[in-house]
Amino acid sequence: MKTVANVFAGLTLAMAAGAAFAAPNLVTNGSFEDGLAGWTIGGTDPQGYPPVAIFYNTAAGYPTGAFGEAVPPNNAPTNSPDAVGERAAYFVSDLANNQSLSQWISVVEAGWYQIGFSAFAPANGYANFYDATFSGVVASVELANYAVSTGLATTWQTFAGAADLAVGNYLVEFVFNTSAAPAKDVVIDQVYVIAGNPPIGVPEPGSLALLGLGLAGLAAAARRKQKQA
């Protein structure tokens, strides 16, 4: 095991609006347009509500919609090379124990890489009494770790940064935890790892709010993240 080197100082939550990059996405099915193909579901869920790929702008119930709430397409600034498309991944179980979506990516050329994803808290889940915790690791760097109640409802937010990666395999993983019904929910989309280190925009106040308590110590935690050789 080796430590990921030189994680970009000052990880930010919002990317420059309208940015577009030609570099291919190292994350398989990062926008969930092929359902959960390429992703592995982990953890336990005695309630029986595993993560699913829901459709945007539909009032359908689980597993194709967010229990009747029409979730809007991701409109947060992002450096993802993938189109927002029609689908996103949905975490909803009230009894999730380290429920996760994960995959490993392979870096075959060392250098700087942009990393990120977007997250959204549906209104119906946000109104539930019990909290949920959510974390996001991209290229073995923890970009988010927060209680859903500390973030914003019905607002897409982007968590992003850049890392100097050596050749090897890196983890992409999202972990969701709840302990009682009814609990809060999380939707994610446009997960990406792309080569290059384009300029990063100034974080928006709303984006900064989403991290809540999880923001403290983020840079230090990122420097400690390890990769599997």
Order of alpha helices (4+ residues) and beta strands (2+ residues): beta-beta-beta-beta-beta-beta-alpha-beta-beta-beta-beta-beta-alpha-alpha-beta
